[in-house]
Amino acid sequence: MSLTIAAIRSGTDPVGKLPEAAFHRTLETPLGCPKCDVSYNLVVDWERATSKWFEEESRGLIRMLKKAIQMGHGSGHRVTHFETAGVVVKSFTVLEKAG
């Protein structure tokens, strides 16, 4: 089973479905944009986050999420929810209502 990590922009609700789990854990250290003060909280399956292999399993995925957040700076961080899916990062945005 592959590890799924969601990065949700601070102050927003998840837009996509959270990783499969009965309980979720928000990791202590959020990921921040190196160019501004935007931060994203990391949410992961509780059991996977507390396993002894989590640090090794998550290293590459967290690196991909950091890159996605950095690339999102150019669009004003419109993406409020990123999620790892294997070697791909999915992004979810809130559609703005036409007024």
C-alpha positions in Angstrom: 0.0 0.0 0.0 1.5 3.4 -1.0 1.7 6.2 1.4 -0.5 9.2 0.8 0.2 12.6 2.4 -2.2 15.6 2.0 -0.9 19.2 2.3 -3.7 21.6 3.2 -3.2 25.3 3.2 -3.4 26.8 6.7 -6.8 28.5 7.3 -8.6 26.5 4.6 -10.6 23.3 4.6 -9.6 20.2 2.6 -11.0 20.3 -0.9 -10.2 16.8 -2.0 -10.7 13.5 -0.1 -8.3 13.0 2.7 -6.0 9.9 2.8 -7.8 6.6 3.6 -7.8 6.1 7.4 -10.0 5.7 10.4 -8.0 8.5 12.1 -5.7 11.2 10.7 -2.7 12.9 12.1 -1.5 16.4 11.4 2.3 16.4 11.5 3.9 18.9 13.8 6.0 20.8 11.2 4.0 22.4 8.4 5.6 23.1 5.0 6.0 26.7 4.1 6.6 28.6 0.9 10.2 29.8 0.9 9.1 33.1 -0.9 6.2 34.2 1.4 4.5 33.3 4.7 2.0 30.7 3.3 2.1 27.4 5.1 0.5 24.0 4.5 -0.3 21.4 7.2 0.5 17.8 6.4 -2.2 15.2 7.1 -1.5 11.5 7.0 -2.9 8.1 8.1 -2.4 7.8 11.9 -1.0 4.3 11.7 1.5 5.1 8.9 2.6 8.3 10.6 3.5 6.4 13.8 5.3 3.5 12.1 9.1 3.2 12.5 9.5 3.5 8.7 7.6 6.7 8.2 10.6 9.0 8.1 12.1 7.0 5.3 8.8 6.4 3.4 7.8 10.0 3.5 11.1 11.7 2.6 10.5 11.7 -1.2 6.8 12.6 -0.9 7.5 15.6 1.3 10.2 16.8 -1.1 7.6 16.6 -3.9 5.1 18.5 -1.8 7.7 21.2 -1.1 8.4 21.6 -4.8 4.6 21.8 -5.6 4.1 24.5 -2.9 7.1 26.5 -4.2 5.7 26.3 -7.8 2.3 27.4 -6.5 3.8 30.8 -5.4 3.7 32.0 -9.0 -0.1 31.6 -9.1 -0.8 33.2 -5.7 -1.2 29.9 -3.9 -4.6 29.3 -5.4 -4.2 25.6 -4.7 -5.5 24.9 -1.2 -5.0 21.1 -1.1 -2.1 19.0 -2.5 -2.0 15.2 -2.2 0.6 12.7 -3.1 -0.4 9.8 -5.3 2.5 7.6 -6.0 5.1 9.7 -7.9 2.5 12.4 -8.7 1.2 15.3 -6.7 -2.5 16.0 -7.3 -3.7 19.6 -6.7 -7.2 20.8 -5.7 -8.5 24.3 -5.9 -11.7 25.9 -4.8 -13.7 27.1 -7.8 -14.6 30.8 -7.4 -18.3 31.6 -8.0 -19.1 34.0 -10.8 -20.7 37.0 -9.4 
